[in-house]
């Protein structure tokens, strides 16, 4: 899989990504942890999943421009909500391909980033909707497909 | 003490006259609707046990010019908007999308311009809070404007002194200057309480375990177990300050009334920690699916009047997931190492300029 770290020049065309902006919430101040001047796009395979609090962390192996393999850690939300919505850690098996956009940690020596938008390779979110919300599908009710179990 | 008690009673009478405190709250019912019968523990008191959620779309403070209750049309609009949001954030993204903009994505608050994570992690609740059959416009029910009262001059001075002390340190100098929740010490917002309030984000869930002489309330986030003694006994001496305070409960009919003092001032409820904070809570099992939680904030050295509110805690048809916070708390080390990294970069830049 490819690693594409796209900084200043390419990011100018990323306004459309704002459509996928997420709420300003977290267990901690995201603005204190991640560098707004270091946007990043990752495409890689899951090699480890830390289904832990206060935040889940997805470890992705990506291929850098120089061909080397790197493992990046991507921060997600608390797993409790996903658990209740029917998304278990085994819905995301090792080897699953994900695309992530976010910002790198302020400590640039760390290959870590926030997962402001994490999707499967075809752009799908983990699943559609949740129980009782009026959303189109209920994550608990479907099975067999990645991220929807 | 007498003054506070009299004030509280006067307030209750006044609020009932205004219709802001339901008869349910004042004298918990034996049962409310249908064939439901109030479950009781072997000692004869209402059984409050189970898993409960305080997640709600009702805001804590009331928007200006809003009455205490919403119309059902308002409820439909608010709940529809929440469902629409979830549907929107569940839509697929462009797989060919590029990185977000340099300089930040425009997100504000805690997101600090870098966003957070996919919206499916967010669980603010999907319904408006209902009190005595009427949809609430705010969780604060008194004073009548549904907002936290003004601070006293003493509290303003205390807050200024606290801020001055904080300014002696950099925001990311060391772990002790970071928020308690970020350090996995206690709570997130005021989940653990008292008062126990929804955080507006996620994991507003509780497990209640009850015996004849104790009530344990485990807040899912951040796995805070609060133990309330029921009965009478020696209070902690004033200088002993605990997370979540020293709580004692007693039954008034079918309502468990809990009074808490000795709250650690670093919990700083509402950013205004005070040694004189006393929280009075009332737990009523009002129907099969609801424990009505009411709270009153009594701190004359901080607020110009007594205030409080109500949160219907709904039965959670699910399990809580252990919130083992420290084990995965990379965020705190990332924040601190990020600050050190940026300092090194700045120092090298200055060296290069010389």
Interface residues (C-beta under 8 A of the other chain):
Chain A: X4 X5 X6 X7 X8 X10 X11 X12 X13 X14 X15 X16 X17 X18 X20 X21 X22 X23 X24 X25 X26 X27 X28 X29 X30 X31 X32 X33 X34 X35 X36 X37 X39 X40 X41 X50 X52 X53 X54 X55 X56 X57 X73 X75 X76 X77 X78 X79 X80 X81 X82 X83 X84 X85 X99 X101 X102 X103 X105 X106 X107 X108 X109 X110 X112 X114 X115 X116 X117 X118 X119 X121 X122 X123 X124 X125 X126 X127 X128 X129 X130 X132 X133 X134 X135 X136
Chain B: X79 X80 X82 X83 X84 X86 X87 X89 X90 X91 X92 X93 X94 X95 X97 X98 X99 X100 X101 X102 X103 X104 X105 X106 X107 X108 X109 X110 X111 X112 X113 X114 X115 X116 X117 X118 X119 X120 X121 X122 X123 X126 X171 X172 X178 X179 X181 X182 X184 X188 X200 X201 X202 X203 X205 X220 X221 X222 X318 X320 X321 X322 X323 X324 X325 X327 X328 X329 X330 X331 X332 X334 X335 X337 X338 X339 X340 X341 X342
